[in-house]
């Protein structure tokens, strides 16, 4: 379970920022299972998720997939001269098998500059390893053979990734715990809705487990769809995945499945119709993709990060997704949903129930004087329980809303019409 994520010098996040998921108010879990991030357009909301995606990919892939000697494709802050040459830093505080672990690293364009991992059994800090450049020092709490990972580690790969690749038992478990996340953003969302077979694979997996009612996830959203199925490889609707944006961001098991087209089954009266994915509504595909990711995350206790969760999705469906992760019965392993959104309706009540708790709400705001983003929680404002967060947010009480000049756009339209009228009469 993720307790916090810290980042500095990534995109618009110049100064150190922290997303803290430790409950502020009473909770029977050590970490929040839901966090929503609000902010104006271009405020830096998506950058928070992009930073975590970079962190996750570095942990998972730096040893196995990054080419030796290749530059590290990080995104430093570009609106001053110093930050471009300073390292970017990422760190997480996570619970793995009930024990707190703190892991992080700092990277430049060319190499891993620092890396560290500590564990806190019974609340007391024990260093497992610390790295500076290519020099790694080890604490007494690290067991197992270490030399194999040191031999294969490169300047542009993480020692934790190298240890996992060389089957180090203790660090392999940490690697698995740290990398247990999926980020859904524009790249992965586009690839999934274009290729489509991920959904079919998910349904087939559930049916192999004897869960024949898995297709009811469609009916639960009142989409008018009762099933999905794949066509043959010679199907005229087949979508060649080559060239799909975000293809290389998908897990291998999903890439291998995306070889056939996807059809959605509709029933009108007594007659059935199969519509190819390209003709299905964006809302249907969005809901199925997000619900499918949730169905994979919940039984594994994984994190699910979703950028712009409300794109093509009704607020009631977003609220349904949130409640899956908030329900201890349906989420006994503490899977976490972290998402960005513009949907202010989630700050209020729906059907008489509160959707988000006070300590599950975060804001991102970009400073006009520096162009840098700042991340801060609603709890900083000491909100009262039952307070109308939606109304206060839209009124600007918490910041993180766009500042719109009263008549600027209207004046531009008036000038356009004036110029247009002159051009027509000339």
Secondary structure, 3 states (H helix, E strand, C coil): CEEEEEEECECCECCCEEEECCCCCCCCCCCCCEEEEEECCCCCHHHHHHHHHHHHHHHHHCCCCCCCCCCCCCCCCCCCCCHHHCCEEEEEEEEECCEEEEEEEEECCCCEEEEEEEEEHHHCCEEEEEEECCEEEECCCCCCCCHHHHHHCCCCCCHHHHHHHCCCHHHHHHHHHHCCEEEECHHHHHHHHHHCHHHHHHHHHHHHCCCHHHHHHHHCCCCCEEEEEECCCCCCCCCCCCCCCCHHHCCHHHHHHCCCCEEEEEEECCEEEEEEHHHCCHHHHHHHHHHHHHHHHHCCCCEEEECCCCCCCCHHHHHHHHHHHHCCCCCCCCCEEEEECCCHHHHCEECCEECCCHHHEEEEEECCCCCCEEEEEHHHHCCCCCCCHHHHHHCCCCCCCCCCCCCHHHHHHHHHHHHHHHHHHC
